[in-house]
Amino acid sequence: MPRRETVRTKFEHANPILSVADMNRSLRYYVGVLGFSNAEWGGDEFTCVTRDGANIYLSEGDQGHPGTWVWLGVDDVEALYEEYKESGARILHPPENFPWACEMKVADPDGHVLRFGSDPEDVT
């Protein structure tokens, strides 16, 4: 019997959904401090914030648990670090070089941790 080729569905995106206690507070932080834009269709209980193609859904009081960690790839984590120091972001850890990326950690008002990373720095 001939072997059947398996057709795999192509994945398009992975977008986290974060539970937030107060949508207005979270939007002030994600838009005003972290530089995301709020979706035009967003409401009081569910929305999506976007920055350069990175999407994070926010759900008030539902869908998830406080303290979720999310990794976001960026082109220059050092420049983002400087931007976030100026904007007042709650930086948990400044950029640090690892074999997989140069990363920093930022907290949001609900205790979620956003790990921003860019290509690792050459340490030769």
Buried (B, 14 or more C-beta within 10 A) or exposed (E): EEEEEEEEEEEEEEEBBBBBEEBEBBBEBBBEBBBBEBBEEBEEEBBBBBBEEBBBBBBBEEBBEEEBEBEBEBEBBBEBBEBBEEEEBBBEEEBEBEEEBBBBBBBBBBEBBBBBBBBBBEEE
